[in-house]
Amino acid sequence: MCVLAGELSDGFVCHPTNSHPLVLTSRTLPSIAEGAWGALRATPTPAVVANPQPKMAANRDALNALREPRRSELAFLYSTPAYRRQWEYFGFGEVGEALSEIARRCEWSDLPKHLTDEVMNRVVPQGTYEEIPTVLTQWYSGLCTGLSLPVPPDDEHDDHLTELVERCKAIPTLREPVPF
């Protein structure tokens, strides 16, 4: 799909499981560049928007409260055998295998315990609204054309969204076609 996007599209929005910098640089961006090169496009590779789904909240307590629901969500998502390659990029191949095996047995409540804090910290960008632009800059500077971010809940919307968006606009974007 990424090769085809590179060949034909003006833009590509990555699925969250393909938005981690390791996956972007190892697989997604080279495949898009390959498609663009093979098509002999007059324009460079398409715009690439990463969709990292960061864990973010107004303060540390709120951020910590998001950890367990997010752990469960990601454990279920990443139990899909098609996502095992991502686990290999992260250095956690055994986690992907364990999640798939547990899902095959339909033991859903056992999935989250395989996503340790170490795994969560490696896979999910996270921070308070004040911290997250810096975290996203560290993860994505120069890797993509843009980021898709979730909108904070209504009760936090007015206080944080405008500043968050403005600070994220300052993240350096991908300027050159990616070699493959």
Buried (B, 14 or more C-beta within 10 A) or exposed (E): EBBEBBBEBEEBBBBBBBBBBBBBEBBBBBBBBBBBBEEEBEEEBBBBBBBBBBBBBBEEEBBEEBBEEBBBBBBBBBBEBEBBBBBBBBEBBEBBBBBBBBBEEEEEEBBBEBBEEEBBEEBBBBBBBBBBBEBBBEBBBEBBBBBBBEEBEEEBEEEBBEEBEEBBEEBEBBEEBBEB
